[in-house]
Amino acid sequence: MRVRLFTWWQARSAREQRLLGMALAASSVAVAVQLGLMVTRDLAQARARIEAQQRDLVAVRRLAREVTQDRAAAAAGDDTPLVSRLEAAAAGVIGRERIASMTPMVGARDGVALRLVGTSLGETVQVLYDIERGGNRVEKLDLVKHPDDPERFDVTLEVATAGAP
């Protein structure tokens, strides 16, 4: 193969050899530039991914600290009744006017049934987060979509006290 290539090269005139050499050099430069651009782009994407993961890690660590602190506060005991804590959590997110009812549940597990009307999904999630952050558990969740507004829900929650099994 090398002998055939060398024979072919020798059969070319000096002008053709110079033109082929310049074309080879230009092609080599173009390939090198393309490879350099690809490597630079890949490095930039890798840096962006790493920075995003670092931001996520910081957020997860912050949330883990909050959960640990909230659990410690819940374990220390809160003398505020569960009904008052739930009302404060729900009123802080959606307001008192959309709290339809709060019914204490007595039995094997003490808790409260909380009914909210006209809440968005984001508000519902925030209320759930606030309840869980307070050291209580949501035992049952029922969402019913409003027929006239598909972005609003009637929510029924059964919340167990912090010490309930």
N, C-alpha and C positions, 0 to 999 in steps of 0.2 A: 504494500500500500504506500509506504514512504517512497519507494523507488518510483512509482507511477506519479505521485504528487511532485516529486523533484523533477522528473522528466517533463511533466506538464508545465511547471514553473520555468524551466529552462527554455521551453518552446515559446514563451511570451517575450515580447520586445521589452526594452528597458522602460519605455513609456508605460506599457501595460503593467509591468511589475511595480512601478512607482504608484500608479493609480490604485492597483489592488492593495498595496501596502497602506496607502492613505485610507482606503475604504475599511481595511481591517482595523487600523488605529481608531478611526471614527466610531466604528461599531463597538470596539472594546471600551472606548470612553463612554458611549451611550449606555452600554450594559453596566459599567461600573457606577455611573450616576444613578441608574434605575435601582440597582442593588442598594446603594447608599440611601436613597430615598425610602425604600421599603424598610430597611433596618431602622431608620430614624422614625418613621411612622409607627412601626411596631413597638419601639422603645417608648414613644409618647403614649401609646395606648396602654402599655404595661404600667407606666407611671400613673396614668389616670386610674387604672383599676386598683393599683396598690393604695393610692390616696383615698379612693372611695371605700375600700375595705378598712383602712385606718380610721376614717370618719365613722363607719359603721361600728367598728370595735370600740371607739370612744363612747358612742351613744349606748352601746350594749353595756359597757362597764358602768356608765352613769346610771342607767336603768337598774342594773344589778345592785348598785349602792342604794338607790331609792327603795327597792324592794326589801333589801336587808334592813334598812332603817325602819320602813313601815312595818315589817314583821316584828322587829324588836319593840316598836311602839305598841303594836297590837298585843304582843305577848305580855307587855308590862301591865296591860289592863286599862280599859277605858270605862269609867263609870257612867258615861253618857249612854242612855238607852239606845238600842238598835234602831228604833223608830225615828228617833231624833237624828241619828247619824245618817240614816237613809234619806230623810227629808232634806238635810243639809246638802248631801251629795247631789241629789236630784234637783233641788232648787238652784244650786249653784250652776248647773248646766242648762236646764230647760226652764226654770222658773216655777214658782208654786202653782200658778194657774193651770199647768198641764199635768199636775199630779192628781190623778182621778181618785185614787184610794190607797190606803195603807192599812192592811188588816193583819193584826197579830195572829200567828199560828201557834197553837199550843198542842203539845203531844210529844211523840218520841223525839222530835227535834224542834226546838223552839226557833222561831224565825218570824219573818214578816213577808206578806204578799204585797207587792208594790205594783200599782197599775199606772202607767203613763199614757197620755194621749197626744197624738199629733207630733211625735218626735221624728227627726230625721235619723238615718242610719248612723251618721257621725255622732249625733247627740247621744244615741243609745250606747254606742261603743264607749263614749266618754263617761257616761253614768256607770256602765259596767266596770270600767277601769277604776273609777273613784271608789266604788263599792269594794272591789277586790283589794285595792290599795289600803283601804281601811281595815283589812284583816278579816273580812267576811267572805263567805262563799255564795255564789249564785247557784242555787240548786236546780232551778228550772227557769227557762226563758221561752216566752211565747211571743212571736211577732205576728201581727195581723196588719196587712197592708190596707190603707184607706182606699175605698173604691173610687173616690173623686180625685185623689192626689197620690199617685204611685210612689212619690218620694217621702211620704209620711206614714208612720206606723203607730198602732196601738201596741204597747209593750206591757206584758205581765211578767214580773220577776218574783221568784220565791227565793228569799235570802235567808241563809242560816246564820245563826250567831257565830262569833269567832270560835267559841269553845265547843260547838256542836260537832259530833262525829260525822 
